[in-house]
């Protein structure tokens, strides 16, 4: 039941009572005969039935149908009586009854019964026409009176417009009061996104891949020595999604600086500049062009181009490359949104698994350990052999609980928005080293610029897997962790002095496969090599750097 009819039955009853009173008074005024009031009594009876059955599936429409039938018949009779009385001639007496026609039609509109409202209008028109045809006034049919035809036509039109307006208003009110269904809407949108993603070229929604393809398209159109695609990372900063040209370029990534990058982001218009948009390029004459990637009213990212030649980007060339860049905005926005949704879903699933492990199997294993402690305490004299087995089992339970706690820590570890990737890796390595008795040697070098959040998350997971493998399978005494971040380039190296990769357990090899998949997902290069004189080195590299030896 719509909101309005459910909340306002008394208001509708009051409207009926008021209109019945008006119809009764005006009818008596124009006819000056008490016998015509029986139509008001009949209309009151139909209205009472309609009110009492208004919420019934079938009786409700029947009551409203009765109302329009009585209105149609009463209109003709009252108009004829007014003509005979000489108070209102030419059929204008129909105005005495017709205002009540709005009641049943408005109620149907409030209940969003559009078909019923249309049928009520048609029934009313048929009854008014039939009654006017069979009723004679001064020897002529009532339909010949222009006042009767005008009154009927006018009120039928007003009733139809009122029904449409009421239905539209009811939809607006109901939409405002409808409780949100975020999960249902999210399911619908994600289902659509999945279908669209499967139809995309290469079935990919990778922001980095789309950015690299865009740079390839731009290089065909304009001279470029250095190029990058940047997008927002939060906090008024930009991250480099893809870069072309020189191996190392320190692009300007703040949006509050005096630069063409900041101007292009704010104005959503291409910007040219005769100075470099990087922090490290020498002050020689340079042509720079920054093109915004705009989707709707939002700036999604920027394409920054530079060449070491003056006046290399005239307006005609800017317009041509802008037509190449513009279509990529929507593709990049879809990829970034998909990446964010995937990250949110992954993080939520990791947290859910951590809660289930903590509240489930971890607690049960702790209880098993307590049970073993009680069994050892209650062991009678002479049970040395059984006691040794129980102590061995208790040690194994302790080991498994420790492993679970490390798994929980790994699941809950995230790259802090303010701390950065290096801090997250260092925190994890120190915690693991402390629990496993490893000496951890750290080398951290992270610039103020940030990698995309999804890339940082994958690099953290790769580092975690490499550290876990060293702890569980290598039998190492030392762990070396190096993290260098200089977007869009990065390098994470984990080395140990253990027994080497050839003797690792099957689950360790499975971890290596997972690391390779993660590196491929962020377009990185995973390298696994023996370390001299013993141990293993695992390195993941983004960009053109060579891993440390």
Buried (B, 14 or more C-beta within 10 A) or exposed (E): EBBBBEEEEEEBBEBBEEBBEBBBEBBBEBBBBEEBBEBBEBBBEBBEBBBEBBEEEEBBBEBBBBBBBBBBBBBBBBBBBBBBBEBBBBBBBBBBBBBBBBBBBBBBBBBBBEEBBBBBBEBBBEBBBBBBEEBEBEEEEBBBBEBBBBBBEEBBEBBBEBBBEBBEEBEEBEEEEEEEEEEEEEEEEEEEBEEEBEEEEEEEBBBBBBBBBBBEBBBEBBBBBBBBBBBBBEEEBBBBBBBBBBEEBBBBBBBEBEBBBBBBBEEEEBBBBEBBBBEEBEEEEBBBBBBBBBBEEEBBBBBBBBBBEEEBBEEEBBEEBBEBBBEBBBBBBBBBBBBEBEBEEEBEEBEEBBEEBBEEEBEEBBEBBEEBEEBBEEEEEEBEEEBEEBEEBBEEBBEBBEBBBBBBBBBBBBBEEEEBBBBBBBBBBBBBBEBBEBEBEBEBEBBEBBBBBBBBBBBBBBBBBBBBBBBBBBBBEBBBBBBBBBBBBBBBBBBBBBBBBEEBEEEBEEBBEEBBEBBEEBBBBBBBEEBEEBBBBBBBBBBEBEBBE
